[in-house]
Amino acid sequence: METKQQNKQRDSFNSRIGFVLACIGSAVGMGNIWLFPYRVGQYGGAAFLIPYFLFIIVIGFTGVIGEMAFGRAMQTGALGAFKKASQMRGGNWGEWIGIIPVVGSLGIAIGYSVVVGWIIRFLVGSITGSALTGDTGEYFGVLAGNFGSVGWHMIGLVIVFICMAYGISTGIEKVNKVMIPTFFLLFIIMAVRIFMLENAQEGILYMLKPNWELVAKPQTWVYALGQAFFSLSLAGSGTIVYGSYLKKTEDVVKSAKNVAFFDTVASLLAVFVIIPAVFAFGLDPASGPPLMFITMPKVFQMMPMGRVFAVIFFLAVLCAAITSLVNLFETPVETLQQKFGFSRKKAVAVIAVIAVVVGVCIESGDSVSIFMDIISIYIIPLGALLAAIMFFWVCGSKFAREQAQMGRQKIIGKWFEPMTKYVFVGLTLFVYIMGIFYNGIG
């Protein structure tokens, strides 16, 4: 059970910029660098970006604010926040519901940790040159085969859990202060180099000139909406936890704007590196999931000084992946601390053991993709939906407004209640239903 002693010892971010960078780190991950570019390639470049930008604005001003404010109000992660919300209605049933986003966060973190292993292998392979010789598809096939990346997978987990063991202000905050600026700097360098390639302008035009037939297709809008949720890391878990470490004096609305803005910039940087590079060498921008691990290594094989830029690329991707993975694992770690009174290091150790055991088990055959599909389709969107209902409906609009307004001088407009209680909750429900219908929105 939670105690007053535990509450007094609760860690927090030392600065607003540290909190914002951590939230950006949680949002900027594989959804931006791996999923977003191939979605843009598949759905017509600018045709996909138009609805995506619209949904980012709507969700950034509603969902991100909601999850941050919910966590800060309750001073705990999903499990405790859901419990306290239900107690406002005279019950304790919220704690049982709060298990869903915790499981979702742990599950997707375990799946992504395998992908982080792939990234580390490609980074090392780029340094040695082994990843840039021969058939890139065959190289990746060996890595993604049965237990093909266990060692690299373990290295990724060690990096993540060492960062987490140091806590919020001395661990997570400091890691994000280094890795997020590094990510942006490296991708800017990549973008400048790619723009200098012959025929890269064709990829840039593809990104700027919309195909109106694709804009008119409902599927483009459905996937753009799903991508917006995925990109902003809305799952009823990580953003709530980081919000719980935020001081009462900070402006949640301003922080949410910054997270949405820089997350979008990160997505655009990734796509303006990958898509023009693919066009420059006559490859397929709609090649789907293999775009980052098979198509991009082909690009680096053909590019002058490709080995150098392959190292820059995969180092930047690793920075984004590590910060995102830290956030995903923080939800179950915080749950063990709050629910059972575990010390920080003990909670991290328990989750590390679970991550290693389950992670190795899913490295056989298609288990990784099946496991991640189950989590991302059925659990992650449900966690986001439940968090929205708990904060905006169970806690109530008056409470939600008070918590979002705390620390902010300018009064939040009348748009807040209808946009959060109806539009955002409605969109979240729509994402969940369509995700199942399309067998995975992303």
N, C-alpha and C positions, 0 to 999 in steps of 0.2 A: 504493500500500500504506500501511497505517496505521503511524505511527511513534511512538516514545516522546515525541518533541517535541510531536506533535499531542495525545497524551493529557494531557500536562502543561498544555497551553493550553486544554483543554476547559472551556467555560463552565459555570456552574451557577446555580441559583436561590440568592438571598441569604437567603431565609427560608422557613420551612414555609408560612406564610400566602401567600407569593408563589407557591409551587409549587401549593398547593391551589386558589388562585384561577385559576391558569393551567389546571389540570386541569378545573375547573368551566367555565372559558371554552371549553375544547375540547369538553366534553360539551354545554354549553348552546348550542344553535344552531338550525338550521332544523328539526331533528328534534323539538325541544321546542315551537317556536312555530308552525311551519307544519304538520308532519305530525301531531303528537300531538293538537291540538284537533280536526282533522277525523276522525282515527281514533276519538276519543272520541265525536264526533257521530254517526258511522256505526254504532258498536257499542254504543249504549245508555247512554252516560254512565257511571254507577257500575258497570254491568255490565262495562265494559272496565277500569275502574280497579281492581277487585278482583284479577283475575289480574295486572295490570300491577304493582301494589305488591308482590305475592308474588315475582314474577320479579326486580324491582329489588333486593329484599333478598338473594335467592340469588346473583344475578350480582354485586352490589356487594361481597359477602363472598368472592367467588371470583375472577371474571374481572378486576375492577379491581385487586385486590391482586396477582394473578398478573402482569399486564402491567407494573404499576409496579415490582414486585420484579425481574422479568426484565430490564427496562431498566437498573435500578440495579446489578444483579449483573454485567451484561456491560459496563456503562459505554459503551454504544453503542446505535444505533437497530436497527431490524428486521434489516437486512442483516447487520450485524456480530454482533448477538445470536444470530441463527440459525446463523451460521458457528461462533461459539464454542460453542454448544450441541452442534453436530455433532462438533466437535473433542473434546468430552468423551467421545464414543463412537468416537474414532479416525478421523474423516473430515472433509472440507471441503465436503460436499454441501449443508450448511445454507445457505450463501451463495446458491446458486441458488434455493432455496425462498424465501429472504428477499426476493427480487425481487417476489414476488406482493403482499405488503402494501404495499411501497413504490409499486408501480404503482397499486394500489387507492387509496392515499391521494392521490397526485398526480391521478389521474383524477377522483375525487369532488370534489377541491378545484377543478379546472378547471370542472367542471359547476356547482358552487355559486357560483363567482365570477360566472357569468352571472346567477344569482338575486340576488346581492349588488348587481349593477347595477340590477336591478328595484327593489330596496329603496331604493337611493339616489334613483332617479327618483321613486318614490312619496313619499319624504321631501321632496324639493325641490318636487314637485307639491302636497304638503300645505301647504308654506310659502306657495307662490304661489296656491294654491287651484285650480289646473288639474286636479288629480287628483280633486277633489270636486265637479266640475260635469259634468253630462251622464251618459252611459251608462258606468258603471265597467267593464263587460265590454268595450266597444269601446276604452276607454282602455288597458286591459291588453292587449287583442289586438294593438294597434299596437306596443306595447312588446315583446311576446313574439314578434312576427312576424319575418320575414327581416331579420336585422341591425338590428333595431329598437332595440337598447340598447347598441351597441358603445361609444359614448362613455362612458356610465354604467358599463359593465362595466370599461373601462380605468381610470376614476377609482377604482373599488373595488380593483383590483389595485395601483394606485399606493399607496393607503393601506396595504394589507396589507404590501407589500414594503418600504416605508419603515420600518414598525414592525419587521420582521424583520431588516433590515440592521444594526440596532443591537445584535443579539445577544440572549442569554437574560436576563441580569440587568438590563441597561440598556434593553432593547427590549421583549421579550415580557412579562417580569414586570411592568414599569411600566404597560404598556398594559392588562393584565388587572386590575391594582390600581385603575385608573380606570374601565374599561368595565364590569366585572362588578357592582360596587356601583351604578353608574349604571343598569344594566339593571334590577336589583331595585327600586331606588327608583322609577324611571319606571313599572314595571309595577304596583307597589303603588298609586301615584297613580291609574293607570288603573282598577285593580280597585275602589277606593273610589268613583270616579265612576260606573262601570258599575252597581255595587250600588244606586246612588241612582235609577237609571232605573225607570220604571214597567214592571211585568211582568218585570223582570230576575230576580225570585225564582223564576219558572218554570224558568229556565235553571239556577239554583242547585239546585232540587229535582231536576232532571234529572240533575245531577251527583252527588247524594247518595242518590237512591232507585233501587236496582238493578232492572233488568228481568231476573228470574230465568230467563226463557226464553232470553234472549241469553247469560246466564252459562253456561247448559248447552250452548251451541253450541261445538264444538271450534274453529271458525274464530276465535271471539273470543279464545280462549286462544293460538292460533297467532300472531295478529297482535299480541297483547299481549306475547308473548315476543319477537317480532321488534322491536317498538318499544322494549322494555327494552334490548336489545343496541344498537340504533341510538342511543337517547338517551344511553347511558353511553359512547358513542364507542369501543366495543370493535371493533377492526379489525386488531389485531396490528401497529399502526403508531404513531399519535400518543401513546398513553399509554405505550408502551415508550420512545419518544424522550424524553418529559418525565421519565419515571422515571430515565433515564440521566443527567439533569442534577441528580438529587436526592442530597443528602448522605447518607452511611452512617449518620449519627446520627439521622435522622428515622424516625418510626414510620409505616411503609407502611399498616398496618391502619387506624390512626386517620385517615390521609389519605384512604384509600379510602372510609371511612364518611362523611367530610365531603363528598367529591365526590358520592357516591350521594345523600346527604341534600339538598344544595343543588341538584343537578340535578333531583331530584323536585320540590322547592319551585318551581323555575323552570317546570317543566312545568305544575304546578298553577296557578301565577299566570297563565300564558298561557291555559290553558283556562278559568279562572274570570273572565278578561276577555272572551274571545271568545265562548264559548257563551252566557252570560247576555245579552251585547249582541245576539247574533243572535236570541234569544228575545224580547227587549224590543221588537224592531221587526218581529216576525212573519216572520223569514226562516228558511231551512232550515239546521238545524245539521248535516245530513248532506250538505251541498253538495259535499264532497270537496275536492280540491286548490285550487279557486278561492276557498276560504273566506277566506284572508288577503288576496289581491290583488283580489278582486271583491266579495265579500260584506261584508268589514269597511269598505272605502271607502263602500259604500252605508249602512252603519250611521252612519259619521261625517257623511254628507250629511244624515241625519235627526236627528242628535243636537244639542242645544243646545251651542254652542261646539265643534262638531265639528271645525273646522279646527285648533283648539289641541290637541285630544286626538289628532287624526290625526298631528300633528307629534310628540307625545310617544310615541305608539305606534310609529311607524316609526323614530324615533331609538333607542328601546329595542331594537327588532328588529335594527337595524344594529349596535348594540354587541355583541349576541350573535353575529351572523353574522360580524363581523370577527374576534372572538376564536377562533371555531371554525375559520375559514378559515386563520388564522395557524398553528394546530396542524396542520391537514391538510398545508399546504405545508412545515412544519418537517421532516417525515419525509424527503422527497426532498432538501431542502437539507442536512440532517445527513448523508445518505448520500453526497453529493458531497464533503462535507468529510472524512469518515472514509475513504472508499474511494480517493479521488483526491488528497487533500491540498489541496483548494481552500480559499482563504480564505473567510471568512463572506460578504463582499460579492460575491465572484466566484460562489459557489454560488447565492446569492440571484438574481444577475443571469441565470445560466443557466436557472434554473427560471422566472424571470419571462418570459424569451423564449419558452420552451415553452408557458407558460400563455397568453400573448397569442396565439401562432400557432394553437394547438389550440382555444382558447376562441373566437376569431373564426370558425374553420371550423365549429364546431358551432352557431353562431347562426342557421343557416338551417333553415326548416321545423320539423319535429319532431326535429331532430338532438339538441337539448339533452336532451329526455326520453328518447330512445332511448339516447344515450350514458350518461346517469346510470343508466338501468335496467340496462344491461349491467354497469356497475361495481358498483352496489349489490346486484345479485342474485347475480352470479357471482364477484366478486373480493373485496369487502369482508368478507362472512361467511367466505369461505375463509381470508382472512388471520387472522381471529380464531381460527378452528379450528386452523390451523397453529401459531400462537403458543402456544395452550393445549397442544397436543401436544408442542411443542418444550420448553416449560418444565416441565410437570408429568410428562411421560413420558420424553422424551429426556434432559433434565437429571436427572430423577428426583425422587421425593417428598422424599427427605432433603435434597437441595440446595434445593428449592423452599421447604421449611419454614425452613431456615437463613436464606435470603435474606429471607423475609417476616418472620422473627423479629428480624432485625437492626435495632437502634435501638428496639426495643420491650421494656419492662420486664415486662409481664404475658405469661405463656406462652400461646401460641396453643393452643386446645383440640384434642382428638382429632378434631373434626369436619373439620379442615383437609384431610387426605388424601382421604377418600371424597368430600367435597363438591367438591374441585378436580379430582381425577384422574378421577372417574367422572361425577358429576352435572353439573359445568360443561362438561366436554368433550362429554358426551352431549347436553346442551342445545344446545351450539354446532353439533354435527353435525345435530341436528334442525332448527335454524333454517336451516341451509344447504340441506338437502333440501326443507323446506317452502317456502323462498323461491323455489326453482326451480319447485316444484309449483304454488304459487299465483301464479306469474309476478310475484314481487316482494313479499316480506313488508314491505319498507320498510327 
